[in-house]
Protein backbone atom coordinates (compact mmCIF):
# COMPACT_ATOMS: atom_id res chain seq x y z
CA UNK A 1 0.00 0.00 0.00
CA UNK A 2 2.80 2.39 0.87
CA UNK A 3 4.67 1.62 -2.36
CA UNK A 4 1.54 2.36 -4.42
CA UNK A 5 1.09 5.70 -2.70
CA UNK A 6 4.74 6.62 -3.22
CA UNK A 7 4.51 5.64 -6.89
CA UNK A 8 1.46 7.87 -7.28
CA UNK A 9 3.22 10.80 -5.62
CA UNK A 10 6.28 10.29 -7.82
CA UNK A 11 4.20 10.16 -11.00
CA UNK A 12 2.32 13.31 -10.06
CA UNK A 13 5.60 15.08 -9.28
CA UNK A 14 6.99 14.10 -12.68
CA UNK A 15 3.83 15.30 -14.42
CA UNK A 16 3.92 18.58 -12.48
CA UNK A 17 7.57 19.11 -13.47
CA UNK A 18 6.85 18.43 -17.14
CA UNK A 19 3.92 20.85 -17.11
CA UNK A 20 5.92 23.55 -15.32
CA UNK A 21 8.86 23.31 -17.76
CA UNK A 22 6.63 23.44 -20.82
CA UNK A 23 7.60 19.98 -22.05
CA UNK A 24 4.05 18.73 -21.67
CA UNK A 25 2.69 21.59 -23.79
CA UNK A 26 5.35 21.01 -26.42
CA UNK A 27 4.48 17.33 -26.66
CA UNK A 28 0.79 18.15 -26.96
CA UNK A 29 1.40 20.67 -29.75
CA UNK A 30 3.64 18.24 -31.61
CA UNK A 31 1.06 15.49 -31.31
CA UNK A 32 -1.80 17.72 -32.42
CA UNK A 33 -0.03 19.24 -35.41
CA UNK A 34 1.81 16.21 -36.80
CA UNK A 35 -0.41 16.04 -39.88
CA UNK A 36 -1.00 19.75 -40.43
CA UNK A 37 2.47 20.32 -41.83
CA UNK A 38 1.97 17.60 -44.44
CA UNK A 39 -0.95 19.38 -46.12
CA UNK A 40 -4.71 19.23 -46.35
CA UNK A 41 -4.91 15.73 -47.83
CA UNK A 42 -2.81 14.23 -45.05
CA UNK A 43 -4.88 16.08 -42.42
CA UNK A 44 -8.12 14.73 -43.90
CA UNK A 45 -6.70 11.20 -44.04
CA UNK A 46 -5.72 11.52 -40.39
CA UNK A 47 -9.20 12.68 -39.39
CA UNK A 48 -10.94 10.00 -41.44
CA UNK A 49 -8.71 7.30 -39.95
CA UNK A 50 -10.61 7.71 -36.69
N, CA, C and O of each residue as an XYZ file, in Angstrom:
200
protein
N       0.822     -1.180      0.000
C       0.000      0.000      0.000
C       0.878      1.261      0.000
O       0.598      2.222     -0.716
N       1.912      1.242      0.789
C       2.801      2.394      0.866
C       3.525      2.604     -0.463
O       3.677      3.737     -0.918
N       3.971      1.509     -1.085
C       4.667      1.622     -2.359
C       3.754      2.206     -3.429
O       4.203      3.014     -4.242
N       2.491      1.816     -3.445
C       1.535      2.357     -4.418
C       1.354      3.850     -4.223
O       1.313      4.606     -5.194
N       1.248      4.276     -2.982
C       1.090      5.698     -2.699
C       2.329      6.480     -3.127
O       2.214      7.556     -3.713
N       3.511      5.942     -2.835
C       4.744      6.620     -3.224
C       4.900      6.676     -4.745
O       5.412      7.659     -5.280
N       4.467      5.637     -5.433
C       4.511      5.641     -6.894
C       3.571      6.706     -7.456
O       3.904      7.382     -8.429
N       2.417      6.851     -6.851
C       1.462      7.870     -7.279
C       2.025      9.270     -7.055
O       1.909     10.131     -7.927
N       2.624      9.497     -5.913
C       3.217     10.803     -5.615
C       4.365     11.097     -6.588
O       4.495     12.222     -7.069
N       5.179     10.110     -6.873
C       6.282     10.295     -7.818
C       5.794     10.602     -9.228
O       6.353     11.461     -9.910
N       4.757      9.904     -9.661
C       4.200     10.156    -10.996
C       3.599     11.551    -11.086
O       3.776     12.241    -12.090
N       2.897     11.962    -10.056
C       2.319     13.309    -10.061
C       3.402     14.379    -10.030
O       3.249     15.428    -10.657
N       4.490     14.131     -9.312
C       5.599     15.080     -9.283
C       6.252     15.193    -10.657
O       6.610     16.290    -11.088
N       6.407     14.073    -11.338
C       6.990     14.098    -12.683
C       6.079     14.833    -13.654
O       6.558     15.605    -14.484
N       4.791     14.607    -13.563
C       3.828     15.296    -14.417
C       3.825     16.790    -14.133
O       3.779     17.596    -15.062
N       3.874     17.167    -12.868
C       3.925     18.576    -12.479
C       5.185     19.240    -13.041
O       5.124     20.357    -13.555
N       6.313     18.560    -12.943
C       7.566     19.114    -13.466
C       7.529     19.291    -14.979
O       8.023     20.290    -15.501
N       6.945     18.325    -15.684
C       6.850     18.429    -17.139
C       5.917     19.564    -17.542
O       6.176     20.255    -18.527
N       4.847     19.763    -16.802
C       3.915     20.848    -17.106
C       4.547     22.200    -16.795
O       4.344     23.162    -17.535
N       5.303     22.280    -15.720
C       5.924     23.546    -15.321
C       7.010     23.963    -16.306
O       7.165     25.152    -16.586
N       7.764     23.001    -16.835
C       8.856     23.309    -17.758
C       8.380     23.577    -19.184
O       9.142     24.090    -20.004
N       7.148     23.241    -19.481
C       6.628     23.440    -20.824
C       6.807     22.243    -21.733
O       6.401     22.278    -22.895
N       7.415     21.179    -21.216
C       7.602     19.983    -22.046
C       6.271     19.333    -22.392
O       6.085     18.825    -23.498
N       5.357     19.354    -21.446
C       4.049     18.735    -21.675
C       3.292     19.474    -22.778
O       2.672     18.847    -23.637
N       3.342     20.796    -22.754
C       2.689     21.592    -23.791
C       3.341     21.353    -25.145
O       2.653     21.247    -26.160
N       4.653     21.271    -25.163
C       5.355     21.007    -26.417
C       4.990     19.658    -27.016
O       4.808     19.537    -28.228
N       4.886     18.655    -26.173
C       4.484     17.332    -26.663
C       3.056     17.343    -27.192
O       2.759     16.702    -28.200
N       2.176     18.068    -26.518
C       0.786     18.152    -26.961
C       0.677     18.873    -28.300
O      -0.091     18.456    -29.166
N       1.429     19.938    -28.475
C       1.399     20.674    -29.747
C       1.977     19.818    -30.861
O       1.432     19.797    -31.965
N       3.061     19.117    -30.597
C       3.644     18.242    -31.612
C       2.687     17.120    -31.997
O       2.585     16.762    -33.170
N       1.993     16.570    -31.020
C       1.062     15.485    -31.305
C      -0.160     15.984    -32.065
O      -0.695     15.268    -32.912
N      -0.603     17.195    -31.774
C      -1.805     17.725    -32.421
C      -1.518     18.209    -33.837
O      -2.411     18.180    -34.684
N      -0.313     18.647    -34.109
C      -0.032     19.242    -35.414
C       0.856     18.363    -36.292
O       1.487     18.860    -37.225
N       0.912     17.059    -36.003
C       1.807     16.212    -36.795
C       1.349     16.080    -38.237
O       2.181     15.872    -39.120
N       0.057     16.195    -38.505
C      -0.410     16.037    -39.881
C      -0.687     17.364    -40.558
O      -0.891     17.395    -41.771
N      -0.699     18.464    -39.813
C      -0.998     19.747    -40.430
C       0.135     20.237    -41.321
O      -0.113     20.943    -42.298
N       1.346     19.882    -41.010
C       2.469     20.322    -41.832
C       2.557     19.555    -43.143
O       3.227     20.004    -44.073
N       1.895     18.412    -43.236
C       1.966     17.597    -44.444
C       0.964     18.047    -45.502
O       1.065     17.624    -46.654
N       0.011     18.886    -45.145
C      -0.951     19.384    -46.119
C      -2.369     18.961    -45.798
O      -2.618     18.200    -44.863
N      -3.277     19.465    -46.583
C      -4.705     19.230    -46.353
C      -5.087     17.769    -46.546
O      -5.869     17.233    -45.761
N      -4.558     17.121    -47.561
C      -4.912     15.725    -47.829
C      -4.483     14.826    -46.673
O      -5.239     13.952    -46.248
N      -3.287     15.038    -46.172
C      -2.807     14.231    -45.054
C      -3.629     14.499    -43.801
O      -3.889     13.574    -43.032
N      -4.046     15.745    -43.578
C      -4.876     16.076    -42.421
C      -6.235     15.397    -42.532
O      -6.746     14.877    -41.540
N      -6.826     15.394    -43.716
C      -8.124     14.732    -43.904
C      -7.994     13.221    -43.736
O      -8.883     12.589    -43.165
N      -6.913     12.639    -44.217
C      -6.701     11.201    -44.037
C      -6.549     10.871    -42.555
O      -7.028      9.834    -42.097
N      -5.895     11.736    -41.816
C      -5.723     11.517    -40.388
C      -7.064     11.586    -39.667
O      -7.337     10.763    -38.794
N      -7.892     12.544    -40.016
C      -9.205     12.681    -39.390
C     -10.100     11.498    -39.750
O     -10.799     10.963    -38.890
N     -10.079     11.095    -41.004
C     -10.938      9.998    -41.440
C     -10.460      8.645    -40.930
O     -11.222      7.679    -40.937
N      -9.218      8.563    -40.493
C      -8.714      7.305    -39.951
C      -9.384      6.956    -38.610
O      -9.404      5.797    -38.198
N      -9.919      7.960    -37.955
C     -10.613      7.709    -36.694
C     -11.995      7.247    -36.992
O     -12.767      6.975    -36.073
